[in-house]
Amino acid sequence: MTDVQHPIPELMKEADVVDLLVHQHAMIRDMFDEVEHAPPGERREPFRRLLRMLAVHETAEEEIVHPYTRLRVDGGAGVVADRLEEEREAKEILSRLDEMGPEHPGFMPELDRLRIAVLTHARAEERYEFTKLRAETTAAERRAMALGVRAAEAMAPTRPHPGVESMTRNLLLGPPAAIMDRARDLIRQALRRR
């Protein structure tokens, strides 16, 4: 079941890929606020939700949206190259945050760096990639991409894997990393309950 406040990305209903991804960008902005405003001892769960959302969102873009942009959008290769560089930077920060944990004294300053990187990236996607996708593709193509994005999100790793910003690497890493990430989450939950 999907929590209204925290929908599961792969179960979202938007039929157009641009609408779907823009809605996820808005959710990500809200999730940053949630982590920031949580009391220090209660940041772990909102951070886990943010971590998962960012990991599955970026994986789906890398597997479905960016390859399509390269093929169908005029100047798409350059647009995608810029977005992948932004994603790599954000994944590195996110990976450091995941290793640190929300209790670390350096967590909040690093979270601010991540927020700036992610929101700058989202604005660039919306302005340079999504606008062109909407203009240069049909509604049927965008509906098909939305289905592909939801499928990719269902199989995506739930943690950032810096250096894995290509479709081929994501497809090779995706399901095994997703299984390992989910197993790691279950183990951590079990240890916290002890």
GROMACS elastic network, one bead per residue, 0.5 to 0.9 nm:
[ bonds ]
;  ai    aj funct       b0    kb
    1     7     6  0.88310   500
    1     8     6  0.86589   500
    2     5     6  0.85287   500
    2     6     6  0.71070   500
    2     7     6  0.51537   500
    2     8     6  0.60048   500
    2    11     6  0.77457   500
    3     6     6  0.50713   500
    3     7     6  0.53286   500
    3     8     6  0.77226   500
    4     7     6  0.56791   500
    5    27     6  0.89516   500
    6     9     6  0.87550   500
    6    27     6  0.81854   500
    6    31     6  0.87282   500
    6    49     6  0.80557   500
    7    10     6  0.85825   500
    7    11     6  0.72521   500
    7    12     6  0.68817   500
    7    27     6  0.89436   500
    8    11     6  0.54654   500
    8    12     6  0.67051   500
    8    53     6  0.82535   500
    9    12     6  0.55032   500
    9    24     6  0.74757   500
    9    53     6  0.70683   500
    9    56     6  0.77975   500
    9    57     6  0.75949   500
    9   150     6  0.70258   500
    9   153     6  0.67934   500
    9   154     6  0.80485   500
   10    13     6  0.86892   500
   10    56     6  0.86944   500
   10   147     6  0.89627   500
   10   149     6  0.75688   500
   10   151     6  0.66240   500
   10   152     6  0.79386   500
   10   153     6  0.53631   500
   10   154     6  0.54954   500
   11   150     6  0.69369   500
   11   154     6  0.85748   500
   12    15     6  0.89198   500
   12    20     6  0.74634   500
   12   150     6  0.77554   500
   13    20     6  0.77462   500
   14    17     6  0.72788   500
   14    18     6  0.88402   500
   14    19     6  0.62954   500
   14    20     6  0.50973   500
   14    21     6  0.88986   500
   14    23     6  0.84835   500
   14   143     6  0.86790   500
   14   146     6  0.75216   500
   15    18     6  0.88583   500
   15    19     6  0.75396   500
   15    20     6  0.71028   500
   15   142     6  0.76904   500
   15   143     6  0.52105   500
   15   144     6  0.83301   500
   15   145     6  0.89033   500
   15   146     6  0.60122   500
   15   147     6  0.76699   500
   16    19     6  0.53087   500
   16    20     6  0.61497   500
   16    21     6  0.87338   500
   16   139     6  0.70819   500
   16   140     6  0.84564   500
   16   141     6  0.86124   500
   16   142     6  0.51087   500
   16   144     6  0.81348   500
   16   145     6  0.76577   500
   16   146     6  0.57461   500
   16   147     6  0.88358   500
   17    21     6  0.61096   500
   17    22     6  0.84892   500
   17    65     6  0.83679   500
   17   130     6  0.89385   500
   17   141     6  0.88010   500
   17   142     6  0.51767   500
   17   143     6  0.61769   500
   17   144     6  0.79552   500
   17   145     6  0.57194   500
   17   147     6  0.79667   500
   17   148     6  0.89100   500
   17   149     6  0.75060   500
   18    21     6  0.52711   500
   18    22     6  0.60355   500
   18    23     6  0.84361   500
   18   126     6  0.82910   500
   18   130     6  0.60428   500
   18   131     6  0.83978   500
   18   133     6  0.77956   500
   18   134     6  0.71014   500
   18   142     6  0.72509   500
   18   146     6  0.79503   500
   19    22     6  0.52157   500
   19    23     6  0.60304   500
   19    24     6  0.85788   500
   19   146     6  0.88643   500
   20    23     6  0.52224   500
   20    24     6  0.62996   500
   20    25     6  0.87859   500
   20   146     6  0.69397   500
   20   149     6  0.88823   500
   21    25     6  0.61847   500
   21    26     6  0.87306   500
   21    57     6  0.80042   500
   21    61     6  0.86271   500
   21   126     6  0.88336   500
   21   130     6  0.88712   500
   21   146     6  0.86266   500
   21   149     6  0.89304   500
   22    26     6  0.64336   500
   22    27     6  0.87418   500
   22   122     6  0.82729   500
   22   126     6  0.72441   500
   22   130     6  0.87360   500
   23    26     6  0.51615   500
   23    27     6  0.63574   500
   23    28     6  0.87354   500
   24    28     6  0.61194   500
   24    29     6  0.86829   500
   24    53     6  0.83840   500
   24    57     6  0.77199   500
   25    28     6  0.50354   500
   25    29     6  0.63778   500
   25    30     6  0.87809   500
   25    57     6  0.89687   500
   25   119     6  0.80441   500
   25   122     6  0.64961   500
   25   123     6  0.88740   500
   26    29     6  0.51709   500
   26    30     6  0.64195   500
   26    31     6  0.87055   500
   27    30     6  0.50713   500
   27    31     6  0.61220   500
   27    32     6  0.87501   500
   27    53     6  0.88583   500
   28    32     6  0.62975   500
   28    33     6  0.87505   500
   28    50     6  0.68440   500
   28    53     6  0.72817   500
   28    54     6  0.74429   500
   28   118     6  0.87947   500
   28   119     6  0.86341   500
   29    32     6  0.53060   500
   29    33     6  0.66145   500
   29    34     6  0.88907   500
   29   115     6  0.80506   500
   29   118     6  0.89146   500
   29   119     6  0.74133   500
   30    33     6  0.51123   500
   30    34     6  0.63013   500
   30    35     6  0.88963   500
   31    35     6  0.63395   500
   31    36     6  0.85853   500
   31    46     6  0.70480   500
   31    47     6  0.79823   500
   31    49     6  0.76734   500
   31    50     6  0.58138   500
   31    53     6  0.89767   500
   32    35     6  0.52736   500
   32    36     6  0.61752   500
   32    37     6  0.86186   500
   32    46     6  0.84100   500
   32    47     6  0.80718   500
   32    50     6  0.70423   500
   32   111     6  0.82586   500
   32   112     6  0.89104   500
   32   115     6  0.68914   500
   33    36     6  0.50468   500
   33    37     6  0.59796   500
   33    38     6  0.84183   500
   34    37     6  0.53085   500
   34    38     6  0.60036   500
   34    43     6  0.83370   500
   34    46     6  0.63457   500
   34    47     6  0.83111   500
   35    38     6  0.53440   500
   35    39     6  0.85648   500
   35    42     6  0.85943   500
   35    43     6  0.55827   500
   35    44     6  0.80898   500
   35    45     6  0.83996   500
   35    46     6  0.52900   500
   35    47     6  0.57194   500
   35    50     6  0.80428   500
   35   111     6  0.88690   500
   36    39     6  0.82110   500
   36    40     6  0.87802   500
   36    43     6  0.77452   500
   36   108     6  0.75207   500
   36   111     6  0.82198   500
   36   112     6  0.88577   500
   37    40     6  0.85839   500
   37    43     6  0.83866   500
   38    41     6  0.79404   500
   38    42     6  0.58366   500
   38    43     6  0.54149   500
   38    46     6  0.78022   500
   39    42     6  0.52734   500
   39    43     6  0.64564   500
   40    43     6  0.57847   500
   40    44     6  0.87147   500
   40   102     6  0.75507   500
   40   103     6  0.69797   500
   41    44     6  0.75569   500
   41   102     6  0.81059   500
   41   103     6  0.71064   500
   42    45     6  0.69132   500
   42    46     6  0.78952   500
   42   102     6  0.86130   500
   43    46     6  0.56220   500
   43    47     6  0.59620   500
   43    48     6  0.85897   500
   43   102     6  0.59779   500
   43   103     6  0.80299   500
   44    47     6  0.51598   500
   44    48     6  0.61423   500
   44    49     6  0.88131   500
   44   101     6  0.74323   500
   44   102     6  0.58309   500
   44   103     6  0.81782   500
   45    48     6  0.50205   500
   45    49     6  0.63632   500
   45    50     6  0.86855   500
   46    49     6  0.51563   500
   46    50     6  0.62669   500
   46    51     6  0.85977   500
   47    51     6  0.59665   500
   47    52     6  0.85533   500
   47    98     6  0.86905   500
   47   101     6  0.88291   500
   47   102     6  0.75141   500
   48    52     6  0.61365   500
   48    53     6  0.85196   500
   48    98     6  0.86228   500
   49    52     6  0.52436   500
   49    53     6  0.61118   500
   49    54     6  0.86285   500
   50    53     6  0.50959   500
   50    54     6  0.60982   500
   50    55     6  0.85052   500
   51    54     6  0.53428   500
   51    55     6  0.61420   500
   51    56     6  0.87103   500
   51    94     6  0.74523   500
   51    98     6  0.79108   500
   51   158     6  0.70913   500
   51   159     6  0.62874   500
   51   160     6  0.76101   500
   52    55     6  0.51460   500
   52    56     6  0.61328   500
   52    57     6  0.83061   500
   52   157     6  0.80232   500
   52   159     6  0.60422   500
   52   160     6  0.83663   500
   53    56     6  0.54782   500
   53    57     6  0.58466   500
   53    58     6  0.84425   500
   53   158     6  0.75723   500
   53   159     6  0.89333   500
   54    57     6  0.51604   500
   54    58     6  0.60088   500
   54    59     6  0.84094   500
   54    91     6  0.88049   500
   54    94     6  0.88870   500
   54   118     6  0.88525   500
   54   158     6  0.81988   500
   54   159     6  0.80586   500
   54   160     6  0.77419   500
   55    58     6  0.55195   500
   55    59     6  0.61469   500
   55    60     6  0.86906   500
   55    91     6  0.82979   500
   55   153     6  0.87096   500
   55   156     6  0.73604   500
   55   157     6  0.64630   500
   55   158     6  0.53370   500
   55   159     6  0.52619   500
   55   160     6  0.52238   500
   55   161     6  0.81538   500
   56    59     6  0.51237   500
   56    60     6  0.61472   500
   56    61     6  0.86487   500
   56   152     6  0.77203   500
   56   154     6  0.77424   500
   56   155     6  0.81540   500
   56   156     6  0.51820   500
   56   157     6  0.63266   500
   56   158     6  0.60330   500
   56   159     6  0.79402   500
   56   160     6  0.86424   500
   57    60     6  0.53463   500
   57    61     6  0.63498   500
   57    62     6  0.87270   500
   57   149     6  0.82825   500
   57   152     6  0.88111   500
   57   153     6  0.65236   500
   57   156     6  0.84554   500
   58    61     6  0.50538   500
   58    62     6  0.60794   500
   58    63     6  0.85838   500
   58    87     6  0.74521   500
   58   153     6  0.87865   500
   58   160     6  0.87854   500
   58   165     6  0.85664   500
   59    62     6  0.50606   500
   59    63     6  0.61191   500
   59    64     6  0.84949   500
   59   149     6  0.88395   500
   59   152     6  0.72037   500
   59   153     6  0.70274   500
   59   156     6  0.61718   500
   59   157     6  0.76947   500
   59   160     6  0.88864   500
   59   164     6  0.87608   500
   59   165     6  0.77547   500
   59   166     6  0.88521   500
   59   167     6  0.83254   500
   59   170     6  0.67601   500
   59   174     6  0.82243   500
   60    63     6  0.51203   500
   60    64     6  0.57968   500
   60    65     6  0.72058   500
   60    66     6  0.89932   500
   60   148     6  0.79256   500
   60   149     6  0.51103   500
   60   150     6  0.75550   500
   60   151     6  0.81862   500
   60   152     6  0.50732   500
   60   153     6  0.55342   500
   60   156     6  0.72921   500
   60   170     6  0.89485   500
   61    64     6  0.54135   500
   61    66     6  0.58973   500
   61    67     6  0.85355   500
   61   149     6  0.70229   500
   61   152     6  0.86499   500
   62    65     6  0.62583   500
   62    66     6  0.53936   500
   62    67     6  0.71278   500
   62    84     6  0.80246   500
   62   165     6  0.62281   500
   62   166     6  0.60228   500
   62   167     6  0.56455   500
   62   170     6  0.75563   500
   63    66     6  0.68386   500
   63    67     6  0.67447   500
   63    68     6  0.89456   500
   63   148     6  0.87091   500
   63   149     6  0.79474   500
   63   152     6  0.71520   500
   63   165     6  0.87247   500
   63   166     6  0.71123   500
   63   168     6  0.78549   500
   63   170     6  0.67722   500
   63   171     6  0.73974   500
   64    67     6  0.59342   500
   64    68     6  0.64003   500
   64    69     6  0.88307   500
   64   145     6  0.66627   500
   64   146     6  0.88158   500
   64   148     6  0.64225   500
   64   149     6  0.61238   500
   64   152     6  0.77018   500
   64   167     6  0.77210   500
   65    68     6  0.52404   500
   65    69     6  0.61059   500
   65    70     6  0.87090   500
   65   133     6  0.89720   500
   65   145     6  0.70717   500
   65   148     6  0.88705   500
   65   149     6  0.76808   500
   66    70     6  0.61966   500
   66    71     6  0.87526   500
   66    76     6  0.82715   500
   66    77     6  0.85830   500
   66    79     6  0.87792   500
   66    80     6  0.58651   500
   66    83     6  0.85861   500
   66    84     6  0.87208   500
   66   129     6  0.85246   500
   66   166     6  0.88984   500
   66   167     6  0.84648   500
   67    70     6  0.51111   500
   67    71     6  0.64427   500
   67    72     6  0.87381   500
   67    76     6  0.88691   500
   67    77     6  0.86734   500
   67    80     6  0.81430   500
   67   166     6  0.87714   500
   67   167     6  0.73741   500
   68    71     6  0.51785   500
   68    72     6  0.59463   500
   68    73     6  0.78295   500
   68    76     6  0.85851   500
   68   133     6  0.87082   500
   68   145     6  0.85560   500
   69    72     6  0.53237   500
   69    73     6  0.51342   500
   69    74     6  0.83664   500
   69    75     6  0.87281   500
   69    76     6  0.52229   500
   69    77     6  0.73897   500
   69    79     6  0.81415   500
   69    80     6  0.71856   500
   69   129     6  0.72535   500
   69   130     6  0.88370   500
   69   132     6  0.83642   500
   69   133     6  0.67364   500
   70    73     6  0.61248   500
   70    74     6  0.80617   500
   70    75     6  0.75361   500
   70    78     6  0.81160   500
   70    79     6  0.79991   500
   70    80     6  0.67502   500
   71    74     6  0.83054   500
   71    76     6  0.69544   500
   71    77     6  0.78959   500
   72    75     6  0.89723   500
   72    76     6  0.71738   500
   72   133     6  0.79357   500
   72   136     6  0.71282   500
   72   137     6  0.74398   500
   73    77     6  0.82629   500
   73   129     6  0.83955   500
   73   132     6  0.64845   500
   73   133     6  0.65686   500
   73   135     6  0.89319   500
   73   136     6  0.63068   500
   73   137     6  0.82282   500
   74    77     6  0.83243   500
   74   132     6  0.81303   500
   74   136     6  0.83336   500
   75    78     6  0.58058   500
   75    79     6  0.65793   500
   75    80     6  0.89467   500
   76    80     6  0.60453   500
   76    81     6  0.84961   500
   76   129     6  0.77191   500
   76   132     6  0.87027   500
   77    80     6  0.52402   500
   77    81     6  0.61206   500
   77    82     6  0.87687   500
   78    81     6  0.50418   500
   78    82     6  0.63434   500
   78    83     6  0.87157   500
   79    82     6  0.54376   500
   79    83     6  0.64449   500
   79    84     6  0.88575   500
   79   125     6  0.85400   500
   79   128     6  0.67455   500
   79   129     6  0.64943   500
   80    84     6  0.60688   500
   80    85     6  0.86270   500
   80   125     6  0.89185   500
   80   129     6  0.76710   500
   81    84     6  0.52195   500
   81    85     6  0.63840   500
   81    86     6  0.88302   500
   82    85     6  0.52981   500
   82    86     6  0.64767   500
   82    87     6  0.87968   500
   83    86     6  0.51031   500
   83    87     6  0.61728   500
   83    88     6  0.86790   500
   83   121     6  0.68360   500
   83   124     6  0.75722   500
   83   125     6  0.69373   500
   83   129     6  0.86628   500
   84    88     6  0.60981   500
   84    89     6  0.86679   500
   84   165     6  0.62494   500
   84   166     6  0.82928   500
   85    88     6  0.51459   500
   85    89     6  0.64163   500
   85    90     6  0.87880   500
   85   165     6  0.85805   500
   86    89     6  0.52973   500
   86    90     6  0.63465   500
   86    91     6  0.86943   500
   86   117     6  0.72423   500
   86   118     6  0.79783   500
   86   120     6  0.84669   500
   86   121     6  0.59820   500
   87    90     6  0.51170   500
   87    91     6  0.60330   500
   87    92     6  0.86287   500
   87   117     6  0.84288   500
   87   118     6  0.78052   500
   87   121     6  0.72665   500
   87   162     6  0.85119   500
   87   165     6  0.75065   500
   88    91     6  0.51240   500
   88    92     6  0.62987   500
   88    93     6  0.88620   500
   88   161     6  0.88424   500
   88   162     6  0.58168   500
   88   163     6  0.64366   500
   88   164     6  0.80145   500
   88   165     6  0.69399   500
   89    92     6  0.52919   500
   89    93     6  0.65684   500
   89    94     6  0.87354   500
   89   114     6  0.88521   500
   89   117     6  0.75096   500
   89   162     6  0.80327   500
   90    93     6  0.52270   500
   90    94     6  0.60643   500
   90    95     6  0.85121   500
   90   113     6  0.87259   500
   90   114     6  0.60834   500
   90   115     6  0.87147   500
   90   117     6  0.58346   500
   90   118     6  0.62159   500
   90   121     6  0.86273   500
   90   160     6  0.89215   500
   90   162     6  0.85124   500
   91    95     6  0.59188   500
   91    96     6  0.85540   500
   91   114     6  0.87045   500
   91   159     6  0.89848   500
   91   160     6  0.54544   500
   91   161     6  0.66428   500
   91   162     6  0.52153   500
   91   163     6  0.83510   500
   92    95     6  0.51423   500
   92    96     6  0.63517   500
   92    97     6  0.87334   500
   92   160     6  0.77845   500
   92   161     6  0.80043   500
   92   162     6  0.56110   500
   92   163     6  0.86209   500
   93    96     6  0.51522   500
   93    97     6  0.62597   500
   93    98     6  0.86820   500
   93   110     6  0.72068   500
   93   111     6  0.81875   500
   93   113     6  0.76621   500
   93   114     6  0.60418   500
   93   117     6  0.88577   500
   94    97     6  0.50102   500
   94    98     6  0.61370   500
   94    99     6  0.86607   500
   94   110     6  0.86025   500
   94   111     6  0.81040   500
   94   114     6  0.67144   500
   94   159     6  0.85556   500
   94   160     6  0.66296   500
   94   162     6  0.89549   500
   95    98     6  0.50657   500
   95    99     6  0.63128   500
   95   100     6  0.86347   500
   95   159     6  0.77055   500
   95   160     6  0.58999   500
   95   161     6  0.73471   500
   95   162     6  0.74915   500
   96    99     6  0.51488   500
   96   100     6  0.60988   500
   96   101     6  0.86237   500
   96   110     6  0.83915   500
   97   101     6  0.59886   500
   97   102     6  0.75608   500
   97   104     6  0.89347   500
   97   106     6  0.88018   500
   97   107     6  0.63957   500
   97   110     6  0.68896   500
   97   111     6  0.71980   500
   97   114     6  0.88437   500
   98   101     6  0.54205   500
   98   102     6  0.80671   500
   98   159     6  0.83117   500
   98   160     6  0.87572   500
  100   103     6  0.76751   500
  100   104     6  0.57925   500
  100   105     6  0.88953   500
  100   106     6  0.79669   500
  100   107     6  0.67852   500
  101   104     6  0.58302   500
  101   107     6  0.69561   500
  102   105     6  0.81505   500
  102   106     6  0.86930   500
  102   107     6  0.56792   500
  102   108     6  0.77705   500
  103   106     6  0.85477   500
  103   107     6  0.70231   500
  104   107     6  0.53086   500
  104   108     6  0.83817   500
  105   108     6  0.73196   500
  105   109     6  0.86149   500
  106   109     6  0.58253   500
  106   110     6  0.62956   500
  106   111     6  0.86525   500
  107   110     6  0.52437   500
  107   111     6  0.59840   500
  107   112     6  0.87235   500
  108   112     6  0.62566   500
  108   113     6  0.87416   500
  109   112     6  0.51245   500
  109   113     6  0.65112   500
  109   114     6  0.88150   500
  110   113     6  0.50152   500
  110   114     6  0.62653   500
  110   115     6  0.86360   500
  111   115     6  0.60986   500
  111   116     6  0.86870   500
  112   115     6  0.50216   500
  112   116     6  0.63011   500
  112   117     6  0.86508   500
  113   116     6  0.52954   500
  113   117     6  0.62600   500
  113   118     6  0.86469   500
  114   117     6  0.50536   500
  114   118     6  0.59463   500
  114   119     6  0.83867   500
  115   118     6  0.52087   500
  115   119     6  0.59241   500
  115   120     6  0.82658   500
  116   119     6  0.53802   500
  116   120     6  0.59172   500
  116   121     6  0.84103   500
  117   120     6  0.52886   500
  117   121     6  0.61120   500
  117   122     6  0.86739   500
  118   121     6  0.50380   500
  118   122     6  0.61124   500
  118   123     6  0.86832   500
  119   123     6  0.61654   500
  119   124     6  0.85278   500
  120   123     6  0.52570   500
  120   124     6  0.62418   500
  120   125     6  0.86889   500
  121   124     6  0.50800   500
  121   125     6  0.61612   500
  121   126     6  0.86385   500
  122   125     6  0.50794   500
  122   126     6  0.61616   500
  122   127     6  0.85619   500
  123   126     6  0.51130   500
  123   127     6  0.60380   500
  123   128     6  0.83815   500
  124   127     6  0.51202   500
  124   128     6  0.56626   500
  124   129     6  0.73484   500
  124   130     6  0.88863   500
  125   128     6  0.54584   500
  125   130     6  0.59370   500
  125   131     6  0.83436   500
  126   129     6  0.59178   500
  126   131     6  0.62392   500
  127   130     6  0.63268   500
  127   131     6  0.57377   500
  127   132     6  0.81800   500
  128   131     6  0.61001   500
  128   132     6  0.65830   500
  128   133     6  0.89330   500
  129   132     6  0.53980   500
  129   133     6  0.61426   500
  129   134     6  0.87360   500
  130   134     6  0.60927   500
  130   135     6  0.85263   500
  131   134     6  0.52841   500
  131   135     6  0.62721   500
  131   136     6  0.86359   500
  132   136     6  0.58288   500
  132   137     6  0.82066   500
  133   136     6  0.52567   500
  133   137     6  0.56911   500
  133   138     6  0.87958   500
  133   142     6  0.82011   500
  134   137     6  0.57645   500
  134   138     6  0.75177   500
  134   139     6  0.80983   500
  134   142     6  0.77879   500
  135   138     6  0.80857   500
  137   140     6  0.81875   500
  137   141     6  0.61874   500
  137   142     6  0.68944   500
  138   141     6  0.51694   500
  138   142     6  0.63984   500
  138   143     6  0.86734   500
  139   142     6  0.51057   500
  139   143     6  0.61388   500
  139   144     6  0.86381   500
  140   143     6  0.50525   500
  140   144     6  0.62061   500
  140   145     6  0.86152   500
  141   144     6  0.50909   500
  141   145     6  0.61654   500
  141   146     6  0.86388   500
  142   146     6  0.61407   500
  142   147     6  0.87207   500
  143   146     6  0.50599   500
  143   147     6  0.64621   500
  143   148     6  0.87292   500
  144   147     6  0.51864   500
  144   148     6  0.63083   500
  144   149     6  0.86958   500
  145   149     6  0.60043   500
  145   150     6  0.85866   500
  146   149     6  0.50291   500
  146   150     6  0.62611   500
  146   151     6  0.86413   500
  147   150     6  0.52551   500
  147   151     6  0.62804   500
  147   152     6  0.86595   500
  148   151     6  0.50809   500
  148   152     6  0.60608   500
  148   153     6  0.85056   500
  149   152     6  0.50561   500
  149   153     6  0.60482   500
  149   154     6  0.85981   500
  150   153     6  0.50698   500
  150   154     6  0.62542   500
  150   155     6  0.89284   500
  151   154     6  0.51453   500
  151   155     6  0.66696   500
  151   156     6  0.87046   500
  152   155     6  0.53066   500
  152   156     6  0.58805   500
  152   174     6  0.86662   500
  153   157     6  0.83058   500
  154   157     6  0.88538   500
  155   174     6  0.64368   500
  155   175     6  0.57126   500
  155   178     6  0.65440   500
  155   179     6  0.88173   500
  156   159     6  0.87844   500
  156   170     6  0.81144   500
  156   171     6  0.87953   500
  156   173     6  0.87691   500
  156   174     6  0.52201   500
  156   175     6  0.65117   500
  156   177     6  0.77659   500
  156   178     6  0.56207   500
  157   160     6  0.74429   500
  157   161     6  0.82428   500
  157   170     6  0.88312   500
  157   173     6  0.80316   500
  157   174     6  0.56205   500
  157   175     6  0.69331   500
  157   176     6  0.80056   500
  157   177     6  0.52249   500
  157   179     6  0.74360   500
  157   180     6  0.81424   500
  157   181     6  0.62763   500
  157   182     6  0.80162   500
  158   177     6  0.80044   500
  158   178     6  0.59554   500
  158   179     6  0.89067   500
  158   181     6  0.58116   500
  158   182     6  0.69937   500
  159   177     6  0.84110   500
  159   178     6  0.80583   500
  159   181     6  0.65107   500
  160   164     6  0.87027   500
  161   164     6  0.58433   500
  161   165     6  0.84826   500
  161   177     6  0.88873   500
  162   165     6  0.74537   500
  163   166     6  0.84843   500
  163   169     6  0.89075   500
  164   167     6  0.83547   500
  164   168     6  0.88419   500
  164   169     6  0.57375   500
  164   170     6  0.61320   500
  164   173     6  0.81723   500
  165   168     6  0.87442   500
  165   169     6  0.70853   500
  165   170     6  0.69545   500
  166   169     6  0.53725   500
  166   170     6  0.60647   500
  166   171     6  0.85481   500
  167   170     6  0.51021   500
  167   171     6  0.60419   500
  167   172     6  0.85758   500
  168   171     6  0.51650   500
  168   172     6  0.61972   500
  168   173     6  0.85132   500
  169   172     6  0.50905   500
  169   173     6  0.58847   500
  169   174     6  0.79331   500
  170   173     6  0.50587   500
  170   174     6  0.51333   500
  170   175     6  0.87613   500
  171   174     6  0.51163   500
  171   175     6  0.74892   500
  172   175     6  0.75017   500
  172   176     6  0.79359   500
  172   177     6  0.89910   500
  173   176     6  0.58432   500
  173   177     6  0.55747   500
  173   178     6  0.81017   500
  174   177     6  0.53507   500
  174   178     6  0.58576   500
  174   179     6  0.85705   500
  175   179     6  0.61338   500
  175   180     6  0.86012   500
  176   179     6  0.51691   500
  176   180     6  0.62071   500
  176   181     6  0.85166   500
  177   181     6  0.58445   500
  177   182     6  0.83774   500
  178   181     6  0.50291   500
  178   182     6  0.60063   500
  178   183     6  0.84388   500
  179   182     6  0.51999   500
  179   183     6  0.60612   500
  179   184     6  0.85417   500
  180   183     6  0.50483   500
  180   184     6  0.60684   500
  180   185     6  0.85867   500
  181   184     6  0.50852   500
  181   185     6  0.62474   500
  181   186     6  0.87812   500
  182   186     6  0.63042   500
  182   187     6  0.86951   500
  183   186     6  0.51136   500
  183   187     6  0.62146   500
  183   188     6  0.86269   500
  184   187     6  0.51378   500
  184   188     6  0.61644   500
  184   189     6  0.86065   500
  185   188     6  0.51671   500
  185   189     6  0.61682   500
  185   190     6  0.86352   500
  186   189     6  0.50690   500
  186   190     6  0.61372   500
  186   191     6  0.86289   500
  187   190     6  0.50786   500
  187   191     6  0.61728   500
  187   192     6  0.86485   500
  188   191     6  0.51290   500
  188   192     6  0.61926   500
  188   193     6  0.87498   500
  189   192     6  0.52013   500
  189   193     6  0.64089   500
  190   193     6  0.52918   500
  190   194     6  0.67618   500
  191   194     6  0.54388   500
